[in-house]
C-alpha cells in the first residue's frame, strides 16, 4: 500500500477529508539498538558504573508524523506538520510526554516568497547551521552532540508559541527567522525566544550562519512560554538567558565531504542543568562554551558510509573562573540494506579536564547518564527504518 493511501486511512480516523488538490503523507523513522556505556550515573556526585542497555534514538530520535498541503492556487499552499517523538524501547512519547512534541505547526507557503508557519517549531540555528555538524545529520546524530548540547544543534528544545518565516530557495540561498512568544501577561520577555539564520549552497560548497536567544526568569518560571524549562522538560539549562551564534561550512569532493563549524554559547543566571537524566544544581551562575568541530564523511560504496567528528570545547564558569575543556570524538560506520533500512555501528568518547569544583561532568549525547569520572565512552549498534 502506498504511503499516501496509508496516510489517508490514518487521517480518516481524525475525520479529515483529503480532496484531490490536497496531499497528506504519513512518515517516520525508527532507531533501535544496544549500547555500552563505560561510566554512567543519574545522580550528581555519585559513583557511576558501566551499563549495557537497549536504546531508542542513539543516532536519530524515533518519530512518526503527518505532513500535508492544500493547493490554494497562484503558487500558494496551506501546509501543516504534526510529528510525534517516541521511545521504541517502551512505546512512550518523548518531549515530556507530548503527543506531537517534535513539531506541530500550520501555515501558508508561496513558491516565490517562502512560508509563514505558527506552532511548536525548530529554531533557525537547527534549520540552517546544525545540518553542517555531524550531530545534526544522520551520519552522527545524538551521540555526536556537543557537550550538554549547549548550542542546541541537536535540537534538545523546540520553540512553542512560535511564528516562523522560511524563505524560498533563491539559487541556493535560503534564510529565515523565528519568534517564540512568552504568552505571559505583563511579563512579555519571561521565556521568549528568537532566532535567525542563513544558508548558501553552491555546487560542492555549503556555508551557513545562525543566531539564537532564549530569555527566561528561573525565579518566576513561566511554564507556558516559548521553551519548556520544567523538570524533565526540553531545555538543558534552566537560566535567565541562553545566547548562541555560529558559523560553518561543508565542502564535498567526490565521495567525501569535510566540514568545519564554530559555535559560541553564553548561559546567564544558571540555576540548574539537566542532561542525560542527570540533574546538577547551580547558584545563579554563568557559563560560556566555544565549540570547534571538524567532521568528515566518506561514501565507501553507495551502500557503505564512514563518518567521524572531533569537537574541542572550551568552557568558562563565572563563579569559579575555571575553564574546563572537553574533547569529543565520534565515529560511525553505516550499511544500507535498502533505501529505507540501514544498520550502524557507532561510538563516542568524551574527556573533560580542569573541571574540579565546577559541577560539570563528562556526558556523551544519549549516554543515559553523565559520568562520575573525567571520561565517558559509549559504543552502540542498531538499525534504522524509515517509512
RATA-V376975 format. One record per pair of residues at least 12 apart in sequence whose ideal C-beta (glycine too) atoms are under 10 Angstrom apart, sorted by the first residue. I is the first residue (numbers start at 1). GAP is how many residues later the second one is. Records with the same first field share a line. If there is no record, write none. Layout:
I = GAP  GAP
//
This chain:
2 = 23
3 = 21  22  23  24  384
4 = 14  19  20  21  22  64
5 = 21
6 = 18  19  20  381
7 = 16  17  18  19  20  59  60  61
8 = 15  16  17  18
9 = 17
10 = 14  16  54  56
11 = 13  14  15  55  57
12 = 12
14 = 52  68
16 = 50  52
18 = 50  52
19 = 51  52
20 = 51
21 = 48  49  50  51  52  56
22 = 46  47  48  49  55  56
23 = 44  45  46  47  48  54
24 = 42  43  44  45  46  56
25 = 40  41  42  43  44  56
26 = 38  39  40  41  42  361
27 = 36  37  38  39  40  54  56  359  360
28 = 34  35  36  37  38  55  56  58  357  358  359
29 = 28  30  31  32  33  34  35  36  109  311  355  356  357  358
30 = 26  27  30  32  33  34  56  58  311  352  353  354  355  356  357
31 = 24  25  26  27  28  29  30  31  32  57  107  110  111  311  313  335  351  352  353  354  355
32 = 22  23  24  25  26  30  55  56  57  350  351  352  353
33 = 20  21  22  23  24  25  26  55  56  310  311  312  313  347  348  349  350  351
34 = 18  19  20  21  24  345  346  347  348
35 = 16  17  18  19  20  23  108  311  312  329  331  332  333  343  344  345  346  347
36 = 14  15  16  17  311  341  342  343  344  345
37 = 12  13  14  15  16  18  239  327  329  330  331  332  334  339  340  341  342  343
38 = 12  13  311  324  326  329  333  335  337  338  339  340  341
39 = 12  322  323  328  330  331  332  333  334  335  336  337  338
40 = 13  236  237  238  323  324  327  328  329  330  331  332  336  338
41 = 235  236  237  320  327  328  329  330  331  332
42 = 234  235  236  237  326  327  328
43 = 234  235  236  326  327  329
44 = 229  234  235  236  237  315  317  326  328
45 = 235  314  316  327
46 = 232  323  326
47 = 325  326
48 = 230  313  314  321  322  323  324  325  328
49 = 320  323
50 = 327
51 = 316  317  318  327
53 = 36  314  315  316  327
54 = 33  34  35  36  326  328
55 = 32  33  34  87  88  311  312  313  323  325  326  327
56 = 29  30  31  32  33  34  35  36  38  310  326
57 = 28  29  30  31  32  37  84  85  86  309  325  327
58 = 83  84  85  286  288  290  307  308  309  310  320  322  323  324  326
59 = 76  78  79  80  81  82  83  84  85  273  275  283  285  287  306  307  321  323  325
60 = 77  78  80  81  82  83  284  322  324  326
61 = 24  25  26  33  34  40  41  80  81  93  94  305
62 = 22  23  24  25  26  27  32  40  322  323
63 = 20  21  22  23  31  32  37  38  39  40
64 = 18  19  20  21  22  36  38  323
65 = 16  17  18  19  20  35  37  38  39
66 = 14  15  16  17  18  34
67 = 12  13  14  15  16  36
68 = 12  13  14  38
69 = 40
72 = 36  37  38
74 = 36  37
75 = 34  35  36  37  38  93
76 = 32  33  34  35  36  37
77 = 30  31  32  33  34  38
78 = 28  29  30  31
79 = 26  27  28  29  30  36  37  38
80 = 23  24  25  26  27  37  39
81 = 19  21  22  23  24  25  26  36  38  39  40
82 = 17  18  20  21  22  23  24  37  38
83 = 12  17  18  19  20  21  22  37  75
84 = 14  15  16  17  18  19  20
85 = 13  14  15  16  17  18  73
86 = 15  16
88 = 294  297
95 = 25  61  62  63  133  138  139
96 = 132  134  135  136  137  138
97 = 135
98 = 22  60  62  130  136
100 = 19  20
101 = 19  57  127  133
102 = 18  19  20  53  56
103 = 14  16  17  18  19  52  55
104 = 14  15  16  17  54  56
105 = 12  13  14  15  16  17  57  58  59
106 = 12  13
107 = 12  14  56  57  58  59
109 = 57  59
110 = 58
111 = 57
112 = 55  56  58
113 = 52  54  55
114 = 51  52  53  54  55  56  60  61  62
115 = 49  50  51  52  53  61
116 = 47  48  49  50  60
117 = 45  46  47  48  49  61
118 = 43  44  45  46
119 = 39  40  41  42  43  44  45
120 = 38  39  40  41  42  60  106  108  114
121 = 37  38  39  40  41  42  43  45  57  59
122 = 30  33  35  36  37  40  42  56  73
123 = 29  32  34  35  36  39  41  53  54  55  57  70  71  72  73  74  87  88  89  90  91  103  104  121
124 = 35  40  41  42  51  52  53  54  70  71  72  73  74  75  84  85  86  87  88
125 = 26  27  28  30  53  70  71  72  83  84  85  86  87  119  120  121  138
126 = 25  26  27  28  29  30  31  32  33  52  69  71  84  86
127 = 28  37  39  47  48  49  50  51  68  70  72  81  83
128 = 38  46  47  48  67  68  69  70  71  72  80  81  82  118  120
129 = 22  23  24  68  69  70  78  79  80  81  82  83  115  116  117  118  119  132  133  134
130 = 21  22  23  24  25  67  78  80  116  118  131  133
131 = 22  68  75  77  117  119  128
132 = 21  67  74  75  76  114  115  116  117  118  125  127  128  129  161  163
133 = 12  13  18  20  21  113  115  117  126  128  130  158  160  162  176  178
134 = 12  19  125  127  159  160  161  162  163  173  174  175  176  177  196  197  198
135 = 14  16  18  19  20  126  158  160  174  176  193  195  213  230
136 = 17  18  19  112  125  159
137 = 113  120  122  158  160  170  172
138 = 159  167  169  194  196  204  206  246  248
139 = 118  156  157  158  159  166  167  168  169  170  191  193  195  205  207
140 = 14  153  155  157  167  168  169  190  191  192  206  208  225
141 = 13  189  191  203  205  224  225  243
142 = 12  13  14  204  206  222  223  224  225
143 = 185  187  188  189  203  204  205  221  222  223  224  235  236  237
144 = 149  151  163  164  165  167  184  185  186  187  188  202  204  220  221  222
145 = 130  131  166  183  185  203  205  218  219  220  221  222
146 = 115  117  119  143  145  146  147  163  165  167  180  182  204  219
147 = 118  128  142  144  164  166  168  177  178  179  180  181  203  205  213  214  215  216  217  218
148 = 88  89  117  119  125  126  127  128  132  139  141  165  167  178  212  213  215  217  222
149 = 87  88  116  126  127  214  216
150 = 86  87  92  94  113  114  115  116  117  123  125  137  138  139  140  141  163  165  176
151 = 59  61  91  93  94  95  110  111  112  113  114  138  139  140  142  162
152 = 43  60  62  75  82  83  84  85  90  92  94  111  113
153 = 57  59  91  93  95  108  110  138  140
154 = 82  211  212
155 = 79
156 = 71  77  78  79  80  81  118  119  209
157 = 36  55  57  69  70  71  72  76  77  78  79  80  85
158 = 22  35  68  69  70  76
159 = 19  20  21  22  33  34  35  36  53  55  66  67  68  69  75
160 = 20  21  22  23  31  33  64  65  66  67  68  74
161 = 18  19  20  21  22  30  31  32  63  64  65  66
162 = 16  17  18  19  30  31  32  33  64  65
163 = 14  15  16  17  18
164 = 12  13  14  15  16  31
165 = 12  13  14  31
166 = 12  31
167 = 31  32
169 = 30  32
170 = 30
171 = 29  30  31
172 = 27  28  29  30  31  33  34
173 = 25  26  27  28  29
174 = 23  24  25  26  27  34
175 = 21  22  23  24  25  33  34  35
176 = 19  20  21  22  23  34
177 = 17  18  19  20  21  33  34
178 = 15  16  17  18  19  34  48
179 = 13  14  15  16  17  47
180 = 12  13  14  15  34  35  45  46  47
181 = 12  13  43  44  45
182 = 33  34  35  40  42  43  44  45
183 = 39  41  42  43
184 = 33  36  38  39  40  41
187 = 30  33  35  38
188 = 27
189 = 26  27  28  33  36  51  52
190 = 25  26  27  29  30  31  32  35  36  50
191 = 23  24  25  26  27  29  30  31  32  33  34  35  36  37  38  44
192 = 21  22  23  24  30  33  34  35
193 = 19  20  21  22  23  32  33  34  49
194 = 17  18  19  20  21  32
195 = 15  16  17  18  19  49  50
196 = 13  14  15  16  17  49
197 = 12  13  14  15  48  49
198 = 12  13
199 = 49
200 = 49
201 = 49
203 = 48  49
204 = 46  47  48  49  50  53
205 = 44  45  46  47
206 = 42  43  44  45  46  51  53
207 = 40  41  42  43  44  53
208 = 38  39  40  41  42  53
209 = 36  37  38  39  40
210 = 34  35  36  37  38  53
211 = 32  33  34  35
212 = 30  31  32  33  34  51  53
213 = 28  29  30  31  32  53
214 = 12  13  15  21  23  25  26  27  28  29  30  53
215 = 12  24  25  26  27  28  53  54
216 = 13  19  21  22  23  24  25  26  53
217 = 12  22  23  24  52
218 = 19  20  21  22  51  52  53  54  64  66
219 = 21  50  52  65
221 = 17  50
227 = 15
229 = 42  43  45
230 = 44
231 = 41  43  48
232 = 42  45  47
233 = 41
235 = 37  38  39
236 = 31  36  37  38  39  40
237 = 28  30  31  32  33  34  35  36  37  38  45  50
238 = 29  31  32  33  34  35  36  41  43  44
239 = 27  28  29  30  31  32  33  34  43  45  46  47  48
240 = 27  28  29  30  31  44  46
241 = 25  26  27  28  29  45
242 = 23  24  25  26  27  28  45
243 = 21  22  23  24  25  45
244 = 19  20  21  22  23  45  47
245 = 17  18  19  20  21
246 = 15  16  17  18  19  45  47
247 = 13  14  15  16  17
248 = 12  13  14  15  45  47
249 = 12  13
250 = 45  46  47
252 = 45
254 = 44  45
255 = 42  43  44  45  46  47  50
256 = 40  41  42  43  50
257 = 38  39  40  41  42  50
258 = 36  37  38  39  40
259 = 34  35  36  37  38  50
260 = 32  33  34  35
261 = 30  31  32  33  34  48  50
262 = 28  29  30  31
263 = 26  27  28  29  30  48  50
264 = 24  25  26  27  50
265 = 22  23  24  25  26  48  50
266 = 20  21  22  23  50
267 = 15  18  19  20  21  22  48  50  51
268 = 16  17  18  19  20  50
269 = 13  15  16  17
270 = 12  13  14  15  16  17  47  48  49  89
271 = 12  13  14
272 = 13
273 = 12  14  86  87  88  90  97
275 = 86  88  90  92  94  95
276 = 85  87  88  89  90  91  92  93  94  95  100
277 = 90  91  92  93
278 = 83  85  89  90  91  92  93  94
279 = 91
280 = 78  79  80  81  83  90
281 = 78
282 = 35  36  37  76  77  78
283 = 36  76
284 = 34  35
285 = 32  33  34  35  73  74
286 = 30  31  32  33
287 = 28  29  30  31  32  37  71  72  73
288 = 26  27  28  29  30  35
289 = 24  25  26  27  35  37
290 = 22  23  24  25  26
291 = 20  21  22  23  24  35  37
292 = 18  19  20  21  22
293 = 16  17  18  19  20  35  37
294 = 14  15  16  17  18
295 = 12  13  14  15  16  35
296 = 12  13  14
297 = 12  35  37
299 = 35
300 = 33  34  35
301 = 34  35
302 = 34
303 = 31  32  33  34  35  39
304 = 29  30  31  32  38
305 = 27  28  29  30  31  37  39
306 = 25  26  27  28
307 = 23  24  25  26  27  37  39
308 = 21  22  23  24  25
309 = 19  20  21  22  23  39
310 = 17  18  19  20
311 = 15  16  17  18  19  37  39
312 = 13  14  15  16
313 = 12  13  14  15  37  39
314 = 12  40
315 = 37  39  40  43  45
316 = 42
317 = 38  40  41  42  43
319 = 38  39  40
320 = 35  36  37  38  39
322 = 32  33  34  35  36  38
323 = 30  31  32  35
324 = 28  29  30  31  32  34  35  36  37  38  50
325 = 26  27  28  29  30
326 = 24  25  26  27  29  34  36  37
327 = 22  23  24  25  26  35  48
328 = 20  21  22  23  24  34  35  36  37  48
329 = 18  19  20  21  22  48
330 = 16  17  18  19  20  34  35  48
331 = 14  15  16  17  18  48
332 = 12  13  14  15  16  48
333 = 12  13  14  48
334 = 12  50
336 = 48
337 = 46  47  48
338 = 47  48
339 = 47
340 = 44  45  46  47
341 = 42  43  44  45  46
342 = 40  41  42  43  44
343 = 38  39  40  41
344 = 36  37  38  39  40
345 = 34  35  36  37
346 = 20  32  33  34  35  36
347 = 17  30  31  32  33  34
348 = 16  17  18  19  28  29  30  31  32
349 = 13  15  26  27  28  29  30
350 = 12  13  14  15  17  20  21  24  25  26  27  28
351 = 20  22  23  24  25  26
352 = 18  19  21  22  23  24
353 = 21  22
354 = 20
355 = 19
356 = 18
361 = 12  13  15
362 = 12  13  14  15
363 = 13  15
364 = 12  13  14  15
365 = 13
366 = 12  14
367 = 13
//
